[in-house]
Each structure stands twice: as C-alpha cells, then as structure tokens.
C-alpha cells in the first residue's frame, strides 16, 4: 500500500510538471502560428476592382488601356537660374499599391524614381470650358513612402495648338495648379490659377493665401477643388472642407489692381514735421539732481562675521597633486602645483581681506532727460498723393477660366512610389461624391484597418504574483508562482525559497517522493533494502525534513514580501493620475 501511495504521488507530481511544460510548448506553438498567419494573410477581405460608371469630361481610373491616353514627356526642364538642363528622366508605371492594398486589381499611376524629375500628361477628349458652370477637380494621392520633399500636384493645361504631350514641361502654360506640396517648412495644398490681364494680355499667377496643410500619410488621401461660377471656391481633403473663400479676395496678387496708386513723382516737403513727440523745451533739471551719484555705495551697517578668516587665502595648492615624472625643471621651469578652493573657507563665512558689501544708492537718479510732450508742429506721417492707376482694370468673373485641354503631372520628389488614382475633372459635385463613395470611402476604411493591424502591439505588463487568485484561475496562478520562483532562483536560490516557499516545498516533496519510489521498487524486488540504501534514504529523509523546516521558517517572511509587492502594484494601479 505504501508503494502504491508513493507511486501515485510521484505520478501526480510528474503530471503537474509535464503539464506545465506542455502548456508552455502549446502556447509557443500557438503564438508562432498566429504570427505566421498575421504576416501571410490580410486582416480584412478585399473587394475586387470594378470600373465606376461615371460620365465626365475627363475621368481616369488607369485601366489596361491607360497608355493610349497618357504620354511621358521627353522635354528638358527650363530653368533660367540653373547652369544645366534637367531632363524628365523619371519613370512612370501603372500598378497596384504595395502599401496597405485595399482593392484587388485597383491600379494607379505611380512615380517610380526618387530624386528625379517626372512629367506625364493626357489630353482631354475635348477641351473643358467652365464658363457659367462649376469646375470640380478631384483625385487620390497615396504617399506609399511618405513625403519629405516633393510635390504631388496636378496641372490643368491651357488648350492651344502647341499642346504636345512629348514636349510637356514646367514651361507649358497651365490654367490651374492644384494638390499637395511639401519640403522643409513648406506643407500646403496648392491652389494657383493663371489670370490673363485684359489690358496687356499677360498672364500672372494668383496664389491662394493661407493654403491648407497636406496630409502626409501612407494611406490614400482624396483632394477635391470646387470653383463655382460666382467666384467662390472650396478645398476638401478626404471629403472634409478645409478652405473656402472667393477668387477676388483670397489670392495674392489680387485679381484686380488698385484704382489709385502712389504718385512716384511726389516728394515730401522740406518743412514737413514727422516727429509726433518732442522733448519739452521748457523743462529744466532740478537743483538737487546729482548725475554723478554712483548706482551702489558701501553698506556702512555691515560688520565682519566673527568666523571670518583674514589670514587664510581663498585658493591653496592642491595637497594631492604630484609633479609628473617626466617634468624637467630646466626645460619646463619650476613645477607649481595647481590650486584648489581652500576647504577652511567653506567651513567659515569667508577668507582673505574683508570688505564691506555694496548696496543700492538711495540718492542715485542717473542722467537727467526732459520729459516728452506732443509736438505742436506735427503734421502726421507723410504719404505721396494718389493718382489714377493707368493699369487698372476690373474683372468681376475670374472664375471663367480659359479653356483647358489636358492634365499633367510635372513634379520633382525625393520619395518614389507616389500613386495617383480616380481622377475626376468635370462640372458635377454630385458625380464626384458618387465616385468618392464607390472608391475612396471603401479603400480608405480598409487601409485604416490594415494600418492599425500593422502597428506593433504594446508589450504586456509584467505579471506580478498576486494579480490572479487560485479560485479565479488555478492553472495560471500556479504558473505565475513557478515562473516567479524560477526568475528569482536563477540569481538567488535562498531568496527564491523565502519569497515563494510553496514552490520550494513542492520541489522538496517531489524529491522525497522520487526517493521513496526508488526505495519501494528496490524493497519489493529484493525483499529488503541493503544497508547502503537504508543509510542513503535516511540522509535524504533528514535533508528533506531540514528543507521543510527552512520552508516553514521562511513562509511568513515570503508571504509578507509577496503581499508587499501586491500592495505596491495595487497602489500604483489605483493611485490618482497627476
């Protein structure tokens, strides 16, 4: 019967330990499987691309026939400030995104080369004229590698006979430039339109004041420009209104020049008085005003402290300094040790010759100056007279842009893989919103989910014994105890026994059980154990009893320390946040 009890105890203890180890193995296998699945599968189902049924003067989703519409430029970039010509060597491709892919088969126009000049354009089937209509420009930008320095804006090119795709460059006349641009401190959504002076026929760029910031993210961003026939405009980013105003009021230089200008020939009269205030000529310096009085004077009430050390210098030779061994008095001169602050001075109020401290002179007034008064001869700030502006004109409808014949991307960027997609240029905000609902809204939601899933998960808080009770989760409770015991025992076994005595006792019981099992097997096979086995068993039993006594002695101390750790953690968790 004793043998059976010992066997049962040993088997139970072994099962507990093996179960603990197996649980860790299963957990590790499960974790590795989850990581592999996370890296090889998407977190959300992706829909398949289907061309949108949108009718517009120009609509582009970069389907398989895109090359019949878009032509890269072979021109050279014109720059009067540069000493060399820049060729548009940057390559273009139409492909699916490589970052946060949302829709299967959905392709876009992609900038392929960093730090290169890119130019590509597409002619409209027929010119776009928005006279009497609203103009809606909308397109998607996906900065797959972010954007540190570069542009992602489009140009709507002026319709003329000289419009050739292969010659498209920065010098090609455009009507509207719209889209994000970032480099250094510059981060804005450009809205620039070229306005024709009706008197001279010359064009001038009108730049939006206080342009909204571009969104520099790796998910898709939707940029929308709406220009109405009444000269009002609105810029939306991801469907959210970011800027609105009027073409006549919110651009610089202004569309219409001033009616009157300063007369450049007018000069200020010689007797014109510009000074608004002058020194009072009747003011006199008071007789008791002493300009020579010093700012500070000795404090006659101060007395020398009793512990002041008159004969002690403030600095003394360093008593620990030693002359270097390689010091040559003949070549280097007499060696003088470095000085250090006199330690005696630190213990007293001070050392050396005592002098009375200074205090602010109550009679000090400084240099006297007369007070200022209003100048009776003051005529105000002189301004030249106004004359009629010979170049004045008034354009009340700048929203009537000249006809546009093509769209182009002419950019320089330090980052590659900028993707453009779902370009709409037309007159219907309703159609643009419909396109947004069918494309951007779907992909943006999926991209945000993918982006969130790609973020590194925060590390789990370290488990402190006492967080879980035995009744709540017995298996996890035992695992916490064993792991805690092991982490301490690696550095200090005695401290581990004191901190987690129940685990140490369990290990001791397991040792006794194994020894009893061995003795039982030997006894049954030989009718009785030999003297050597009896002697060894007695020693093991005595050692086990000693270990048991040590565990009992340390139990109270270990329990108190564990409880202290629990209390400390509870206090940290429930404390008021500052």
PATI-112637 format. One line per field, with one value per residue (C-alpha): residue number from 1; residue in one letter; x, y, z. Coordinates in Angstrom, 1 decimal. Example, Ala and Ser with C-alpha at 12.3 -4.5 7.8 and 13.67 -1.06 7.14 Angstrom:
! residues 2
loba 1_2
voza A_S
px 12.3_13.7
py -4.5_-1.1
pz 7.8_7.1
***
This chain:
! residues 578
loba 1_2_3_4_5_6_7_8_9_10_11_12_13_14_15_16_17_18_19_20_21_22_23_24_25_26_27_28_29_30_31_32_33_34_35_36_37_38_39_40_41_42_43_44_45_46_47_48_49_50_51_52_53_54_55_56_57_58_59_60_61_62_63_64_65_66_67_68_69_70_71_72_73_74_75_76_77_78_79_80_81_82_83_84_85_86_87_88_89_90_91_92_93_94_95_96_97_98_99_100_101_102_103_104_105_106_107_108_109_110_111_112_113_114_115_116_117_118_119_120_121_122_123_124_125_126_127_128_129_130_131_132_133_134_135_136_137_138_139_140_141_142_143_144_145_146_147_148_149_150_151_152_153_154_155_156_157_158_159_160_161_162_163_164_165_166_167_168_169_170_171_172_173_174_175_176_177_178_179_180_181_182_183_184_185_186_187_188_189_190_191_192_193_194_195_196_197_198_199_200_201_202_203_204_205_206_207_208_209_210_211_212_213_214_215_216_217_218_219_220_221_222_223_224_225_226_227_228_229_230_231_232_233_234_235_236_237_238_239_240_241_242_243_244_245_246_247_248_249_250_251_252_253_254_255_256_257_258_259_260_261_262_263_264_265_266_267_268_269_270_271_272_273_274_275_276_277_278_279_280_281_282_283_284_285_286_287_288_289_290_291_292_293_294_295_296_297_298_299_300_301_302_303_304_305_306_307_308_309_310_311_312_313_314_315_316_317_318_319_320_321_322_323_324_325_326_327_328_329_330_331_332_333_334_335_336_337_338_339_340_341_342_343_344_345_346_347_348_349_350_351_352_353_354_355_356_357_358_359_360_361_362_363_364_365_366_367_368_369_370_371_372_373_374_375_376_377_378_379_380_381_382_383_384_385_386_387_388_389_390_391_392_393_394_395_396_397_398_399_400_401_402_403_404_405_406_407_408_409_410_411_412_413_414_415_416_417_418_419_420_421_422_423_424_425_426_427_428_429_430_431_432_433_434_435_436_437_438_439_440_441_442_443_444_445_446_447_448_449_450_451_452_453_454_455_456_457_458_459_460_461_462_463_464_465_466_467_468_469_470_471_472_473_474_475_476_477_478_479_480_481_482_483_484_485_486_487_488_489_490_491_492_493_494_495_496_497_498_499_500_501_502_503_504_505_506_507_508_509_510_511_512_513_514_515_516_517_518_519_520_521_522_523_524_525_526_527_528_529_530_531_532_533_534_535_536_537_538_539_540_541_542_543_544_545_546_547_548_549_550_551_552_553_554_555_556_557_558_559_560_561_562_563_564_565_566_567_568_569_570_571_572_573_574_575_576_577_578
voza X_X_X_X_X_X_X_X_X_X_X_X_X_X_X_X_X_X_X_X_X_X_X_X_X_X_X_X_X_X_X_X_X_X_X_X_X_X_X_X_X_X_X_X_X_X_X_X_X_X_X_X_X_X_X_X_X_X_X_X_X_X_X_X_X_X_X_X_X_X_X_X_X_X_X_X_X_X_X_X_X_X_X_X_X_X_X_X_X_X_X_X_X_X_X_X_X_X_X_X_X_X_X_X_X_X_X_X_X_X_X_X_X_X_X_X_X_X_X_X_X_X_X_X_X_X_X_X_X_X_X_X_X_X_X_X_X_X_X_X_X_X_X_X_X_X_X_X_X_X_X_X_X_X_X_X_X_X_X_X_X_X_X_X_X_X_X_X_X_X_X_X_X_X_X_X_X_X_X_X_X_X_X_X_X_X_X_X_X_X_X_X_X_X_X_X_X_X_X_X_X_X_X_X_X_X_X_X_X_X_X_X_X_X_X_X_X_X_X_X_X_X_X_X_X_X_X_X_X_X_X_X_X_X_X_X_X_X_X_X_X_X_X_X_X_X_X_X_X_X_X_X_X_X_X_X_X_X_X_X_X_X_X_X_X_X_X_X_X_X_X_X_X_X_X_X_X_X_X_X_X_X_X_X_X_X_X_X_X_X_X_X_X_X_X_X_X_X_X_X_X_X_X_X_X_X_X_X_X_X_X_X_X_X_X_X_X_X_X_X_X_X_X_X_X_X_X_X_X_X_X_X_X_X_X_X_X_X_X_X_X_X_X_X_X_X_X_X_X_X_X_X_X_X_X_X_X_X_X_X_X_X_X_X_X_X_X_X_X_X_X_X_X_X_X_X_X_X_X_X_X_X_X_X_X_X_X_X_X_X_X_X_X_X_X_X_X_X_X_X_X_X_X_X_X_X_X_X_X_X_X_X_X_X_X_X_X_X_X_X_X_X_X_X_X_X_X_X_X_X_X_X_X_X_X_X_X_X_X_X_X_X_X_X_X_X_X_X_X_X_X_X_X_X_X_X_X_X_X_X_X_X_X_X_X_X_X_X_X_X_X_X_X_X_X_X_X_X_X_X_X_X_X_X_X_X_X_X_X_X_X_X_X_X_X_X_X_X_X_X_X_X_X_X_X_X_X_X_X_X_X_X_X_X_X_X_X_X_X_X_X_X_X_X_X_X_X_X_X_X_X_X_X_X_X_X_X_X_X_X_X_X_X_X_X_X_X_X_X_X_X_X_X_X_X_X_X_X_X_X_X_X_X_X_X_X_X_X_X_X_X_X_X_X_X_X_X_X
px 0.0_2.8_4.4_1.1_0.8_4.3_3.8_0.5_2.2_5.1_2.9_0.7_3.8_5.3_2.0_1.8_5.3_4.8_1.5_3.2_5.9_3.5_1.3_4.2_5.0_1.5_1.4_4.6_3.3_0.1_2.0_4.2_1.2_-0.6_2.5_2.9_-0.8_-0.7_2.3_0.8_-2.9_-4.8_-6.9_-9.9_-11.4_-10.6_-13.2_-12.3_-11.9_-14.8_-14.7_-17.0_-19.9_-19.2_-19.5_-17.3_-15.3_-12.3_-12.3_-9.3_-9.0_-5.9_-7.4_-5.4_-5.7_-4.2_-1.2_-3.4_-4.2_-1.0_2.3_5.6_7.5_10.8_11.4_14.0_13.1_13.6_15.3_16.9_18.7_20.3_23.6_22.5_19.3_17.2_15.7_12.5_14.1_11.7_9.8_6.1_4.2_0.6_0.4_-1.4_-0.2_2.5_1.5_-2.0_-3.5_-7.3_-9.0_-7.8_-6.9_-7.2_-4.2_-2.9_-0.2_3.0_6.1_8.9_12.2_13.3_15.2_14.2_12.1_8.9_6.5_3.5_0.3_-3.0_-5.1_-8.8_-11.2_-12.4_-11.5_-13.1_-14.7_-16.4_-17.9_-21.2_-20.6_-18.9_-15.5_-14.8_-11.3_-10.8_-8.1_-6.5_-2.9_-1.2_2.3_3.5_6.9_5.7_6.8_9.8_10.4_8.5_5.2_2.1_0.1_-1.6_-1.8_-4.7_-3.0_-4.2_-5.8_-3.8_-2.3_1.1_0.0_2.1_2.4_6.0_7.0_5.2_7.4_7.4_7.2_3.9_1.2_-1.4_-4.7_-4.9_-2.3_-3.8_-2.5_-0.1_3.4_5.9_9.6_11.1_8.8_6.5_3.5_0.4_-2.3_-1.6_-4.4_-2.9_-4.6_-3.2_-5.1_-4.9_-4.6_-7.3_-5.3_-1.8_-2.7_0.0_-0.6_0.0_-0.1_-2.6_-1.7_-4.1_-3.5_-3.3_-3.5_-4.5_-1.9_-1.4_-1.9_1.4_0.2_0.7_-3.0_-4.9_-5.9_-8.6_-8.2_-11.1_-11.3_-14.7_-14.8_-18.3_-19.4_-20.0_-16.2_-16.5_-14.3_-13.8_-11.0_-11.8_-9.5_-10.9_-14.4_-13.8_-13.9_-10.5_-10.7_-13.3_-13.3_-13.6_-11.2_-11.4_-10.5_-8.3_-5.5_-2.2_-1.5_-5.2_-7.0_-7.9_-5.3_-5.9_-7.9_-5.4_-1.6_1.0_2.4_6.1_7.0_5.6_8.2_7.9_8.1_11.3_9.3_7.2_7.4_7.4_8.1_4.9_6.5_9.5_11.5_9.8_11.9_10.7_11.8_14.8_16.9_16.1_18.8_19.2_19.6_23.1_24.0_27.4_25.9_27.0_24.5_25.9_27.6_29.3_26.9_28.1_25.9_27.6_30.1_32.7_31.5_33.2_34.4_35.9_39.5_41.6_44.8_43.5_43.8_40.7_42.8_45.6_48.0_46.4_48.0_47.3_49.0_52.3_54.9_54.8_57.7_58.7_58.8_62.2_62.8_65.5_63.2_59.8_60.7_59.8_56.8_53.9_51.0_47.5_45.4_42.1_39.5_40.6_38.5_38.7_36.9_33.9_33.5_33.7_31.9_34.8_38.6_41.1_40.6_37.1_35.4_32.1_29.4_27.7_24.1_21.9_22.4_19.1_20.2_21.0_18.9_21.1_21.4_18.6_16.5_13.5_10.0_8.5_5.4_3.2_4.8_2.6_4.1_3.4_1.7_1.4_3.0_3.7_2.3_2.6_-0.6_-2.7_-3.2_-5.4_-3.8_-3.2_-3.1_-6.4_-9.0_-11.8_-12.5_-15.7_-15.7_-12.2_-13.9_-14.4_-11.2_-9.8_-10.4_-8.3_-7.0_-5.0_-3.9_-0.3_1.9_5.2_6.9_10.2_10.3_12.8_10.4_9.3_6.0_3.6_0.4_-2.4_-5.8_-9.5_-9.1_-12.3_-12.5_-15.9_-18.8_-20.9_-20.1_-22.8_-20.9_-17.6_-19.3_-20.7_-17.2_-15.9_-18.5_-17.7_-13.9_-12.2_-14.6_-14.3_-10.5_-9.8_-11.7_-9.7_-6.4_-7.0_-7.8_-4.6_-2.5_-3.8_-3.1_0.5_1.3_3.5_1.4_2.3_4.3_2.3_2.7_4.9_3.0_3.4_2.3_-0.9_-2.6_-4.5_-6.1_-6.2_-10.0_-10.1_-7.6_-5.8_-3.6_-2.5_-2.0_0.4_2.2_2.8_4.2_6.6_7.7_8.3_10.2_12.4_13.2_14.5_16.2_18.5_20.2_19.5_18.0_17.7_15.8_13.5_12.7_11.9_9.8_7.9_8.0_5.1_7.0_10.2_8.1_6.6_10.0_11.2_8.1_8.8_12.4_11.1_8.5_11.1_13.4_10.5_9.6_13.1_13.3_9.9_11.0_14.2_12.5_9.9_12.5_15.0_12.8_14.5_16.8_20.5_22.2_23.6_20.2_18.8_21.6_21.1_17.4_17.9_20.1_17.6_14.8_16.8_17.7_14.1_13.0_15.6_14.4_10.8_11.8_13.5_10.5_8.2_10.5_10.6_6.9_5.8_8.5_7.9_4.2_4.8_7.1_4.7_1.9_4.0_4.6_0.9_0.1_2.7_1.3_-2.3_-1.2_0.4_-2.7_-5.3_-3.3_-4.7_-3.0_-1.2
py 0.0_2.4_1.6_2.4_5.7_6.7_5.8_7.8_10.8_10.6_10.2_13.1_15.4_14.4_15.0_18.5_19.4_17.8_19.6_22.9_22.3_21.1_24.1_26.4_24.3_24.5_28.3_28.8_26.8_28.8_32.1_31.2_30.1_33.3_35.4_33.4_33.8_37.5_38.0_36.0_36.9_40.1_41.2_42.2_40.9_42.9_43.6_43.3_46.4_47.2_50.3_53.1_54.1_57.8_60.2_63.3_65.5_63.6_60.5_58.3_55.0_53.7_50.7_48.5_51.0_53.9_54.1_55.3_58.4_59.2_60.1_60.7_63.8_63.8_67.6_69.3_71.4_75.1_76.9_80.3_80.0_76.6_76.2_72.8_71.4_68.9_66.1_64.4_61.0_59.8_56.7_56.1_52.8_51.8_49.2_48.2_49.7_47.9_49.5_48.9_47.4_47.7_46.6_43.7_44.8_48.6_50.2_53.8_55.9_55.6_57.8_55.2_57.1_59.2_62.4_62.7_65.0_63.4_64.7_63.0_64.3_63.2_65.2_65.7_64.2_67.7_71.0_71.8_75.2_76.0_79.4_79.6_76.2_74.9_73.3_70.2_68.6_65.5_62.9_60.5_60.6_57.7_58.5_55.0_56.1_59.2_62.6_64.6_66.8_66.9_67.6_65.6_68.3_68.3_70.9_71.6_72.8_75.6_74.4_75.6_74.3_74.0_71.4_68.3_65.6_64.8_68.4_68.9_70.7_73.3_76.0_74.6_77.1_75.9_77.3_75.7_74.0_72.0_69.5_68.8_70.0_69.6_70.4_71.6_74.1_74.2_72.0_73.1_72.2_74.4_76.2_78.5_79.9_81.9_85.0_87.0_90.7_92.1_95.2_93.8_90.2_88.9_86.1_86.3_83.5_84.0_82.1_81.1_82.8_80.6_77.4_74.3_71.7_68.5_65.2_63.3_59.7_56.4_55.8_57.3_61.0_62.5_66.1_68.0_71.5_73.2_76.5_78.0_80.4_83.1_83.1_81.1_78.1_75.3_72.8_69.5_66.8_63.4_64.9_67.4_71.1_72.6_76.0_78.2_81.7_83.9_84.3_88.1_88.3_85.3_85.3_87.2_89.2_90.2_89.7_93.3_96.1_99.2_102.0_104.5_104.3_106.4_109.2_108.2_111.8_113.3_114.2_115.2_119.0_120.1_121.7_118.6_117.6_113.8_113.8_113.2_113.9_116.1_116.9_119.6_122.7_124.4_121.6_122.2_119.8_120.0_121.6_118.5_116.2_114.6_112.9_111.8_109.9_106.2_103.4_101.5_102.5_100.6_99.3_101.1_99.0_95.7_94.1_91.5_88.0_86.6_83.4_85.4_84.0_87.1_85.2_82.3_82.5_81.6_79.2_76.9_74.5_71.1_68.9_65.7_67.0_65.4_66.6_64.5_62.0_63.4_67.0_68.6_71.7_73.0_72.8_73.1_75.5_75.2_73.0_74.7_72.5_73.5_75.4_74.3_76.1_76.4_73.9_76.1_78.8_76.5_76.0_79.7_82.8_83.7_84.1_86.9_90.6_91.5_94.4_96.0_94.8_97.3_98.3_100.3_104.1_105.7_109.0_107.6_109.2_108.7_111.1_113.7_113.9_116.2_114.7_114.4_116.3_116.3_118.2_121.2_121.3_117.6_117.1_113.3_110.5_111.8_109.8_110.6_111.7_109.2_109.3_107.1_103.8_103.7_99.9_99.5_97.0_95.2_91.5_90.6_86.9_85.4_82.0_82.0_80.2_79.9_76.5_73.6_70.9_68.4_67.3_66.9_65.9_67.7_67.1_66.6_64.5_62.8_59.9_57.3_55.3_58.2_56.9_58.8_57.4_58.1_61.5_63.3_66.7_67.9_70.1_67.8_67.7_65.0_62.7_63.5_62.5_59.4_58.4_59.1_56.8_54.0_54.2_56.3_55.5_51.8_51.7_54.2_52.2_49.0_50.9_52.3_48.8_47.4_50.3_49.7_46.0_46.7_48.7_46.9_45.7_47.2_44.9_43.1_44.3_42.1_39.6_40.1_37.2_38.2_39.6_36.3_34.3_30.5_30.5_32.7_30.7_27.9_26.9_30.5_31.0_28.0_29.1_32.6_31.2_28.7_31.4_33.9_31.3_30.4_34.0_34.7_31.3_32.0_34.7_33.9_30.4_31.3_34.4_32.4_30.0_32.9_34.7_31.7_29.0_27.0_26.2_25.3_22.9_21.3_20.7_19.2_16.9_15.7_14.8_12.8_11.1_10.0_8.7_6.8_5.3_4.1_2.6_0.9_-0.6_-1.9_-3.3_-5.3_-6.7_-7.9_-8.5_-5.6_-2.8_-3.2_-1.2_1.3_2.1_2.5_4.8_6.9_7.0_8.2_11.1_12.1_12.0_14.1_16.6_16.8_17.4_20.2_21.8_21.5_23.3_26.0_26.5_26.7_29.3_31.4_31.1_34.0_36.3_35.3_35.8_39.2_40.2_38.9_40.8_43.9_43.6_43.1_46.2_48.2_47.2_47.9_51.3_52.1_51.0_52.7_56.0_59.3_60.3_63.6
pz 0.0_0.8_-2.5_-4.3_-2.5_-3.3_-7.0_-7.1_-5.6_-7.9_-11.0_-9.9_-9.3_-12.6_-14.4_-13.0_-14.1_-17.5_-17.9_-17.1_-19.7_-22.3_-21.7_-22.5_-25.6_-26.9_-26.1_-28.0_-31.0_-30.9_-30.8_-33.7_-35.8_-35.1_-36.1_-39.3_-40.2_-39.4_-41.8_-44.6_-44.5_-44.7_-41.7_-43.9_-47.1_-50.2_-52.8_-56.5_-58.7_-60.9_-63.2_-62.0_-64.2_-64.1_-67.1_-67.1_-69.4_-68.1_-65.8_-65.2_-63.3_-65.1_-66.7_-69.1_-72.0_-70.0_-72.3_-75.1_-73.1_-71.1_-72.6_-70.7_-71.6_-73.4_-72.9_-70.8_-67.8_-68.4_-65.5_-66.1_-62.8_-63.4_-65.3_-66.8_-68.4_-66.4_-68.4_-67.3_-66.7_-64.0_-64.9_-64.6_-64.1_-63.6_-60.8_-57.7_-54.4_-52.4_-49.1_-47.5_-50.6_-50.3_-53.6_-55.7_-59.2_-58.4_-60.1_-60.2_-61.9_-59.8_-59.7_-59.8_-59.2_-56.1_-56.6_-60.3_-62.5_-63.7_-66.4_-67.9_-69.4_-71.0_-73.5_-72.8_-75.4_-75.9_-74.3_-70.9_-70.6_-67.3_-68.3_-66.5_-64.7_-61.6_-62.0_-59.9_-59.8_-57.6_-57.4_-55.0_-53.7_-51.9_-50.5_-50.1_-48.8_-47.2_-48.4_-47.1_-50.0_-53.2_-54.9_-55.8_-57.5_-60.9_-63.6_-65.9_-69.1_-71.3_-74.5_-77.5_-80.7_-79.2_-76.7_-77.3_-74.7_-75.6_-75.0_-71.7_-69.2_-66.4_-69.1_-70.6_-69.9_-67.4_-66.1_-62.6_-60.4_-57.5_-55.0_-52.1_-51.9_-49.0_-48.5_-45.2_-43.6_-46.6_-46.3_-48.2_-50.7_-53.7_-55.5_-58.1_-61.2_-64.1_-64.8_-68.1_-67.8_-70.2_-70.9_-71.6_-72.4_-70.0_-67.5_-63.8_-61.2_-58.4_-55.2_-52.5_-49.2_-46.1_-48.0_-46.0_-45.0_-46.9_-45.2_-45.2_-44.6_-46.3_-46.7_-49.6_-49.4_-51.5_-52.7_-54.1_-55.6_-56.3_-58.1_-58.6_-61.3_-58.6_-57.9_-54.6_-54.1_-51.6_-51.0_-49.4_-48.1_-47.6_-48.1_-45.2_-46.1_-45.3_-47.0_-48.7_-50.0_-53.0_-56.0_-55.7_-52.1_-51.1_-53.6_-54.0_-56.0_-56.2_-59.4_-59.9_-59.3_-57.1_-58.8_-57.4_-56.8_-55.2_-57.3_-57.8_-58.6_-55.4_-52.8_-49.1_-48.4_-46.6_-43.8_-43.1_-39.4_-38.9_-35.1_-33.1_-29.7_-28.7_-25.5_-23.5_-24.3_-21.1_-18.8_-16.5_-14.4_-10.6_-8.5_-6.3_-9.2_-8.9_-12.2_-10.7_-7.8_-8.0_-8.5_-5.5_-2.2_0.6_3.3_6.4_8.7_7.6_10.1_9.6_10.7_13.8_11.9_9.0_8.3_7.4_7.1_5.0_1.2_-0.8_-3.0_-1.9_-3.7_-4.2_-1.5_-3.5_-6.7_-7.6_-10.0_-13.2_-13.5_-16.9_-15.6_-16.4_-14.2_-16.6_-19.7_-18.1_-15.4_-11.7_-11.2_-9.5_-8.2_-9.3_-6.8_-5.3_-3.1_0.5_2.5_5.6_3.7_3.1_6.8_7.6_6.3_4.1_3.8_2.9_3.3_4.4_2.6_3.2_0.7_-1.6_-1.5_-3.9_-3.5_-2.5_-3.9_-7.4_-10.2_-13.3_-16.2_-16.4_-19.5_-20.1_-20.4_-23.9_-25.0_-28.1_-30.9_-31.8_-35.3_-36.0_-39.4_-39.4_-41.4_-44.9_-47.8_-51.5_-53.2_-55.1_-58.8_-61.1_-61.9_-65.6_-65.5_-63.6_-64.8_-63.2_-63.9_-62.0_-63.2_-62.8_-62.4_-66.1_-66.7_-70.2_-71.9_-70.6_-73.0_-70.9_-67.5_-66.5_-63.5_-63.6_-60.3_-58.6_-55.5_-53.2_-52.5_-55.0_-55.3_-55.1_-56.6_-58.3_-59.0_-59.6_-61.4_-62.0_-63.8_-64.6_-63.5_-61.2_-57.5_-57.2_-59.6_-57.7_-54.4_-56.0_-57.2_-53.7_-52.2_-54.6_-54.4_-51.8_-48.9_-49.4_-49.8_-47.1_-44.5_-45.4_-45.5_-42.0_-40.7_-42.4_-41.0_-37.5_-37.7_-38.9_-35.8_-33.2_-30.3_-26.9_-24.6_-22.0_-18.4_-16.3_-14.2_-10.5_-8.2_-6.6_-9.7_-10.1_-7.3_-7.1_-7.2_-10.3_-12.4_-10.6_-13.6_-14.3_-10.5_-10.3_-13.5_-12.1_-8.9_-10.6_-13.1_-10.3_-8.3_-11.3_-12.2_-8.6_-8.2_-11.2_-9.2_-5.6_-4.7_-1.0_-1.7_-4.0_-1.2_1.1_-1.5_-2.9_-0.1_-1.5_-4.8_-2.8_-0.6_-3.7_-5.1_-1.8_-1.7_-5.2_-4.3_-1.3_-3.4_-6.0_-3.3_-1.7_-5.1_-5.7_-2.2_-2.7_-6.0_-4.6_-1.5_-3.5_-5.8_-3.1_-0.1_1.8_1.0_1.6_4.4_1.9_0.5_4.1_5.0_1.9_2.4_6.0_4.8_2.1_4.6_7.0_4.3_3.2_6.8_7.1_3.9_5.1_8.3_6.3_4.2_7.2_8.8_5.6_4.8_6.9_5.6_2.0_2.3_3.7_0.9_-1.8_-0.2_-0.1_-3.8_-4.4_-2.3_-4.1_-7.5_-6.3_-5.1_-8.4_-10.3_-8.2_-7.5_-8.8_-12.0_-11.8
***
